[in-house]
Amino acid sequence: MAAGYASDVLLSGGVIAYPTEGVFGLGCLPDDVDAVERILRIKQRSPTKGLILIAARPGQLDPWIDPAVSGSLPDPDPRQPVTWIVRPAARVPRIVTGDNPGLAVRITTNPTAAAICDAVDMPIVSTSANVSGRPVARNTFVLRRNFGHLVDYVVPGECGPAGSPTEIRELETGKVLRPGRS
């Protein structure tokens, strides 16, 4: 039920706060530039940094990934999720990649986040629920207090199964850009 309402909010151009594998996130549809800009304003984040797209399954990412690397994402590990940097498809708005040549993507293992992606049948933007440089909201009380008045819907649910932000790696080289935390 919550995923269905979140889907309605996203499909009408809204912004949600929702649980992910490690922390609460802010999200919208990646092709809705106005909503992406709104997230950047909420976070006070530079548009040069880029954002992550999460999906419930690899096929949802195919239109967003360069066809030369599409289908090559490893299966996700629920205990240690990895965000992969891949070559983006031509359709990806620059506001999603920022000044980066790659696109950050992850197959989510959080059931609530996956249900939202399935409900909209596409990936969604995923960025931590915090103002840039400040601590991330780690419980629903803090999430609602800090972001409830700034987003259109706070999706109920718990973070997990990981306990921290995900590791970030380049798909083509395997180079670790941000180590995972245990």
C-alpha positions as CSV (number, residue, x, y, z in Angstrom):
1,M,0.0,0.0,0.0
2,A,2.8,2.5,0.9
3,A,4.6,1.6,-2.3
4,G,1.5,2.3,-4.3
5,Y,1.0,5.7,-2.7
6,A,4.7,6.5,-3.2
7,S,4.3,5.6,-6.9
8,D,1.4,8.0,-7.2
9,V,3.5,10.7,-5.6
10,L,6.5,10.0,-7.9
11,L,4.5,9.7,-11.1
12,S,2.9,13.1,-10.3
13,G,6.3,14.8,-10.0
14,G,6.8,14.5,-6.3
15,V,9.7,13.8,-3.9
16,I,9.7,11.1,-1.3
17,A,11.8,10.1,1.7
18,Y,12.1,6.3,2.0
19,P,14.3,3.6,3.6
20,T,17.2,2.0,1.7
21,E,19.7,-0.7,2.6
22,G,21.8,1.5,4.9
23,V,20.2,4.9,5.4
24,F,17.0,6.8,4.6
25,G,17.0,8.4,1.2
26,L,15.3,11.1,-0.8
27,G,14.0,10.1,-4.2
28,C,12.1,11.1,-7.3
29,L,11.9,9.9,-10.9
30,P,15.2,10.4,-12.7
31,D,13.7,11.9,-15.8
32,D,11.8,14.5,-13.9
33,V,14.3,17.3,-13.9
34,D,12.1,19.6,-11.7
35,A,11.9,17.0,-9.0
36,V,15.7,16.3,-9.2
37,E,16.4,20.0,-8.8
38,R,14.0,20.0,-5.8
39,I,16.0,17.3,-4.1
40,L,19.2,19.2,-4.7
41,R,17.7,22.3,-3.1
42,I,16.4,20.3,-0.1
43,K,19.9,18.8,0.4
44,Q,21.7,22.0,-0.5
45,R,23.8,19.8,-2.8
46,S,25.8,20.9,-5.8
47,P,24.4,19.7,-9.1
48,T,27.9,18.8,-10.1
49,K,28.1,15.8,-7.7
50,G,25.6,13.6,-9.4
51,L,23.0,11.2,-7.9
52,I,22.4,7.4,-7.6
53,L,19.7,5.5,-9.4
54,I,18.3,2.4,-7.6
55,A,16.2,-0.3,-9.2
56,A,14.4,-3.5,-8.1
57,R,16.0,-5.5,-10.9
58,P,18.6,-5.0,-13.6
59,G,16.1,-4.6,-16.5
60,Q,14.8,-1.4,-14.9
61,L,18.2,0.1,-15.4
62,D,18.7,-1.0,-19.0
63,P,17.3,2.2,-20.6
64,W,19.7,4.3,-18.4
65,I,22.9,2.4,-19.0
66,D,25.0,2.4,-22.1
67,P,24.0,-0.7,-24.1
68,A,27.6,-1.8,-24.3
69,V,27.6,-2.5,-20.5
70,S,23.9,-3.2,-20.0
71,G,23.3,-6.6,-18.4
72,S,26.7,-6.8,-16.8
73,L,25.8,-5.7,-13.2
74,P,26.7,-8.3,-10.6
75,D,23.9,-9.8,-8.5
76,P,23.5,-7.7,-5.3
77,D,24.7,-8.9,-1.9
78,P,22.2,-8.0,0.7
79,R,24.8,-7.9,3.4
80,Q,27.1,-5.6,1.5
81,P,25.3,-3.7,-1.3
82,V,27.5,-2.0,-3.9
83,T,26.7,1.0,-6.0
84,W,28.3,0.7,-9.4
85,I,29.6,3.5,-11.7
86,V,28.6,2.6,-15.2
87,R,28.6,4.4,-18.6
88,P,25.3,6.2,-18.9
89,A,22.9,5.9,-21.8
90,A,22.5,9.1,-23.9
91,R,19.0,9.8,-22.3
92,V,20.4,10.4,-18.8
93,P,20.0,14.0,-17.8
94,R,23.2,15.7,-16.8
95,I,21.6,16.8,-13.5
96,V,21.6,13.0,-12.6
97,T,25.3,12.4,-13.5
98,G,26.5,15.8,-12.5
99,D,30.0,16.5,-13.8
100,N,30.9,12.8,-13.7
101,P,31.4,10.7,-16.8
102,G,29.7,7.8,-15.2
103,L,26.2,7.0,-13.7
104,A,25.9,5.6,-10.2
105,V,23.4,2.6,-10.1
106,R,22.4,0.0,-7.6
107,I,20.0,-3.0,-7.5
108,T,18.4,-2.4,-4.1
109,T,18.0,-5.2,-1.6
110,N,15.7,-3.2,0.7
111,P,12.2,-4.5,0.2
112,T,10.4,-1.1,0.6
113,A,12.7,0.6,-1.9
114,A,12.4,-2.4,-4.3
115,A,8.6,-2.2,-4.0
116,I,8.6,1.5,-4.9
117,C,10.8,0.8,-8.0
118,D,8.5,-2.0,-9.0
119,A,5.4,0.2,-8.5
120,V,6.8,2.9,-10.9
121,D,8.5,0.2,-13.1
122,M,11.7,2.2,-13.4
123,P,14.7,3.2,-11.3
124,I,14.4,6.1,-8.8
125,V,16.9,8.7,-7.6
126,S,18.4,7.7,-4.3
127,T,20.5,10.2,-2.2
128,S,20.9,10.2,1.5
129,A,18.4,12.0,3.6
130,N,20.6,14.8,4.9
131,V,21.6,18.3,4.2
132,S,25.0,18.1,2.5
133,G,27.8,17.7,5.0
134,R,25.4,17.0,7.9
135,P,24.6,13.6,9.5
136,V,22.1,11.3,7.7
137,A,18.7,10.6,9.2
138,R,19.0,7.2,10.8
139,N,15.5,6.8,12.3
140,T,12.0,7.8,11.3
141,F,11.7,10.4,14.0
142,V,14.7,12.4,12.8
143,L,13.6,11.8,9.1
144,R,10.1,13.2,9.7
145,R,11.4,16.1,11.9
146,N,14.0,17.1,9.3
147,F,12.3,16.3,6.0
148,G,8.6,15.7,6.6
149,H,7.7,19.3,5.7
150,L,10.1,19.3,2.6
151,V,8.9,16.1,0.8
152,D,5.5,15.0,-0.5
153,Y,5.5,11.6,1.3
154,V,7.6,9.9,4.0
155,V,7.4,6.2,3.1
156,P,7.0,3.9,6.2
157,G,9.6,1.2,6.5
158,E,12.9,0.2,8.0
159,C,16.4,0.6,6.6
160,G,18.4,-2.6,6.0
161,P,19.8,-5.1,5.5
162,A,23.1,-3.2,5.5
163,G,23.8,-0.8,8.3
164,S,25.6,2.1,6.5
165,P,26.0,3.8,3.1
166,T,27.0,1.4,0.3
167,E,30.4,0.9,-1.2
168,I,30.9,2.6,-4.6
169,R,32.9,0.9,-7.3
170,E,33.6,1.4,-11.0
171,L,32.0,-1.5,-12.9
172,E,34.6,-1.7,-15.7
173,T,37.7,-1.6,-13.5
174,G,36.4,-2.8,-10.1
175,K,38.2,0.2,-8.5
176,V,36.7,1.1,-5.1
177,L,35.7,4.8,-4.9
178,R,34.1,4.7,-1.5
179,P,34.7,1.7,0.8
180,G,31.7,0.0,2.4
181,R,31.4,0.1,6.1
182,S,30.7,-2.9,8.2
